[in-house]
């Protein structure tokens, strides 16, 4: 029996680290549908059996969300503007982009590109065309320069940046604002996950 993941519902969207590059696994085989039944990609297409992710952009730029690698079912994707507090969509009024067969072949996975603003929440919905089921990977990649972990401004992320981050962990003032990678008003484990994702590269 396939597991039921907490992020089956948008209100429990799994948080993706605020890194310029990151990949995570998804499984919609036991997912229900918790979003608009149809998305315009470009014509109305049925998107069901969805799972949700939230992403706070660490930098302004263009980001690609894709499931092209290791996703072997008829997967679709939609990205919504969640505002500053990750508000779940009930209609497509906040839809920024959606994809159906955009990895290059029919009946396959999706890839979308969206402009993002630092600190803003984006809700990524991945599921199946007409409720198709399977497993895959969701990758986040900035198409523009973004290195929020270069805290000392020397163009690299290294142990000196990590030392600055450690000194700021758990606090936030005008000095430590640079360590708040996801711009949520605190330097915490979410920022550490983003920092670690950049170091792993």
C-alpha positions in Angstrom: 0.0 0.0 0.0 1.4 3.4 -0.9 1.8 5.9 1.9 -0.4 9.0 2.3 1.8 12.0 2.5 0.9 15.0 4.7 1.2 17.4 1.7 -1.8 15.8 0.0 -3.6 19.0 1.2 -2.5 22.5 0.3 -2.8 23.6 3.9 -0.1 21.1 4.8 2.2 21.9 1.8 5.7 20.5 2.3 8.2 23.4 2.5 11.0 23.3 -0.1 14.2 25.0 1.2 14.7 28.5 -0.1 17.7 27.5 -2.1 18.5 28.4 -5.8 18.6 24.6 -6.6 16.9 21.7 -4.9 15.3 18.4 -5.7 12.8 16.4 -3.8 10.8 13.1 -4.3 7.0 13.0 -4.6 4.4 10.3 -4.7 0.8 10.9 -5.6 -0.4 7.3 -5.6 -2.7 7.8 -2.6 -3.4 11.5 -3.2 -6.8 13.1 -3.3 -7.6 16.3 -5.3 -7.2 19.6 -3.4 -7.3 22.3 -6.0 -9.2 23.5 -9.0 -10.3 20.5 -11.1 -9.1 22.0 -14.3 -6.1 24.3 -15.1 -5.6 26.2 -18.4 -2.5 24.7 -20.0 -3.4 26.5 -22.3 -6.8 24.9 -22.6 -8.6 23.4 -19.6 -6.9 20.2 -18.6 -8.0 17.9 -15.7 -5.5 17.9 -12.9 -6.1 15.5 -10.0 -4.4 13.4 -7.4 -2.3 16.3 -6.4 0.4 16.9 -3.7 1.6 20.4 -2.7 4.8 22.2 -1.9 5.5 25.7 -0.7 8.6 27.7 -1.7 9.8 31.1 -0.5 12.0 32.7 -3.1 15.4 33.7 -1.7 16.1 36.1 -4.6 14.2 37.9 -7.4 14.5 36.1 -10.7 13.2 33.4 -12.9 12.8 29.9 -11.5 12.1 26.6 -13.2 10.1 23.9 -11.4 10.3 20.6 -13.3 9.6 16.9 -13.0 11.4 15.9 -16.1 13.9 13.5 -14.5 12.7 10.2 -13.0 9.0 10.9 -13.4 7.3 8.2 -15.5 3.6 8.9 -15.6 1.3 11.5 -17.1 2.1 14.2 -14.6 1.0 17.9 -14.6 2.1 20.9 -12.6 0.7 24.2 -11.6 2.3 27.1 -9.7 0.2 29.6 -7.7 1.1 32.9 -6.1 0.6 32.4 -2.4 1.4 36.0 -1.4 3.3 36.6 1.8 1.4 34.0 3.9 1.1 31.0 1.5 -2.7 31.4 0.9 -4.0 28.2 -0.8 -5.9 28.7 -4.1 -9.6 27.9 -4.5 -9.7 29.0 -8.1 -7.1 29.6 -10.8 -7.1 33.4 -10.1 -3.6 33.2 -8.6 -2.3 30.7 -11.1 1.1 31.9 -12.5 1.9 29.0 -14.8 1.0 25.4 -15.4 2.4 22.6 -17.5 1.2 19.5 -19.3 3.6 17.4 -21.3 6.1 20.2 -21.2 9.2 18.0 -20.7 9.1 17.2 -24.4 6.8 14.1 -24.9 3.1 13.4 -24.8 1.8 11.6 -21.7 4.9 12.6 -19.7 5.9 15.0 -16.9 5.8 18.8 -16.7 8.2 21.8 -16.5 7.2 25.4 -15.8 9.1 28.7 -15.4 7.9 31.6 -13.3 9.2 35.0 -12.3 9.6 35.1 -8.5 10.1 37.9 -5.9 12.4 37.4 -2.9 10.4 36.5 0.3 7.2 35.7 -1.5 5.5 32.3 -1.2 4.8 30.1 -4.2 2.6 27.0 -4.1 3.6 24.2 -6.4 1.0 21.6 -7.2 2.0 18.4 -8.9 -0.4 15.7 -9.8 -1.7 13.6 -12.7 -3.6 14.3 -15.9 -7.1 13.1 -15.1 -5.8 11.8 -11.8 -2.9 9.7 -13.2 -0.8 8.2 -10.5 2.9 7.6 -9.9 6.2 8.8 -8.4 8.8 11.3 -9.4 11.1 14.1 -8.6 10.4 17.8 -8.3 13.4 20.0 -9.1 13.8 23.8 -8.4 16.4 25.7 -10.4 17.0 29.4 -10.7 17.6 30.5 -14.3 19.1 33.8 -13.1 21.9 34.4 -10.7 20.9 33.8 -7.1 23.3 33.1 -4.1 21.5 34.1 -0.9 24.1 32.3 1.2 27.0 34.5 0.2 26.6 36.5 3.5 29.9 38.3 3.3 29.7 39.3 -0.3 32.8 37.7 -1.6 31.0 35.8 -4.4 31.4 32.3 -2.9 29.6 30.4 -0.2 32.2 29.0 2.2 33.0 28.4 5.9 33.2 32.2 6.6 29.6 32.5 5.5 28.6 29.6 7.6 30.3 31.2 10.7 28.3 34.3 10.1 25.1 32.2 9.7 25.8 30.3 13.0 26.3 33.6 14.9 22.9 34.8 13.6 20.9 31.5 14.2 17.9 32.2 16.4 18.0 35.9 16.2 17.2 38.6 13.8 18.4 42.2 13.8 19.7 44.6 11.1 23.0 42.8 11.1 21.5 39.3 10.9 18.9 40.1 8.3 21.2 38.8 5.6 21.0 35.3 7.2 17.2 35.2 6.9 17.4 33.4 3.5 13.6 32.9 3.1 12.7 36.4 4.4 10.2 35.2 6.9 11.4 37.3 9.8 13.5 34.7 11.6 16.8 32.8 11.2 15.9 29.2 11.8 16.0 25.6 10.6 14.4 26.5 7.3 17.2 28.9 6.6 19.7 26.3 7.6 18.2 23.8 5.2 18.5 26.4 2.4 22.1 27.1 3.4 22.9 23.4 3.4 21.3 22.8 0.0 23.6 25.5 -1.5 26.7 23.9 0.1 25.7 20.5 -1.3 25.4 22.2 -4.7 
